[in-house]
Amino acid sequence: MARDDVSNAAVSGADPRGEPSAILRPDLAAPLLDLTRHHPRESLAPFVDYLWIVRWTISDVHRQQVLPQPKIHLAAEAGRLRVQGVSREPFYRTFTTSGQVIGVAFRAGGFRPLLGSSVGALEGKVVPAGELWPHDDAPVAARGLAEEDREAMTKGVEDYLELIAPEPDPMVDEVDAIVSRIETDTSIHRVDQVAALAGTSARTLQRLFIDYVGVAPKWVIQRRRLLDASERAHSGPVVWAELADQLGFSDQAHLIRAWTAAVGTPPATYVRETGNWVPRG
């Protein structure tokens, strides 16, 4: 979605959509987890895609998995604000009894101006915010997690981010546009295609992605294809050989290997456990 579209959505009051298809086994998550997304204040829009709040009250333990995004996240939980680098490994979170979490999803490339250096150093890591900036994050996290009003929760985290006073970086728009093209153009299957669209070499594109996104463009492309596969798995019966061809995998076995590495189970097992569940916007 273009930034103008985001601004129009904010004006109209529409919440950011996020990526519902990245929530795996949504049939189990939907009745348990209350997820809302919120537009950032205008001063943070060059860096932040949206803020998110998850609330839950459950009688048992729920282990939720999502496909990691090509974005840095900041989350308030367990008494701290924690920066979560992009991870290529399956991501799980365990929910018990009741609680809430507030987080920030940065635009693709949008965290680099706050960090002031390559975000590739954060890949697969979770770092307390107070170790990156000279501002105590613990009181912000404590106040945010004690709030009941969502607007007050988001305000506290946004106030903290404004203390960092990041300078807008025009390269963020360029990187975000490239990632958006990967995520919306189903004909993109290879890094050289993206490099050609960006008007650069594959090597330069690789360095740019590591510096601003935190992972290589090949991973971002494959993740998009797995999201497409996830959407198909949630909406009805799948002929995996045909889907592999449509998504640009070399064959069905290639798709199955990629899916199993990302999700932890083969696609047939996932479909059997999940059932045909149509995700809601």
HELIX and SHEET records of a PDB file:
HELIX    1   1 ARG A    3  SER A   12  1                                  10    
HELIX    2   2 PRO A   20  ALA A   22  5                                   3    
HELIX    3   3 PRO A   26  ALA A   29  1                                   4    
HELIX    4   4 GLU A   42  LEU A   44  5                                   3    
HELIX    5   5 ARG A  112  LEU A  115  1                                   4    
HELIX    6   6 VAL A  119  LEU A  122  5                                   4    
HELIX    7   7 ALA A  129  GLU A  131  5                                   3    
HELIX    8   8 ALA A  138  ALA A  146  1                                   9    
HELIX    9   9 ARG A  150  ILE A  164  1                                  15    
HELIX   10  10 PRO A  170  THR A  184  1                                  15    
HELIX   11  11 VAL A  191  ALA A  198  1                                   8    
HELIX   12  12 ALA A  202  TYR A  212  1                                  11    
HELIX   13  13 PRO A  217  SER A  235  1                                  19    
HELIX   14  14 TRP A  240  GLN A  246  1                                   7    
HELIX   15  15 GLN A  252  VAL A  263  1                                  12    
HELIX   16  16 PRO A  267  THR A  274  1                                   8    
SHEET    1   A 6 LEU A  33  HIS A  38  0                                        
SHEET    2   A 6 VAL A  48  THR A  57 -1                                        
SHEET    3   A 6 SER A  98  PHE A 106 -1                                        
SHEET    4   A 6 HIS A  73  GLU A  77 -1                                        
SHEET    5   A 6 ARG A  80  GLN A  84 -1                                        
SHEET    6   A 6 VAL A 126  PRO A 128 -1                                        
SHEET    1   B 2 HIS A  62  VAL A  66  0                                        
SHEET    2   B 2 PHE A  91  PHE A  95 -1                                        
END                                                                             
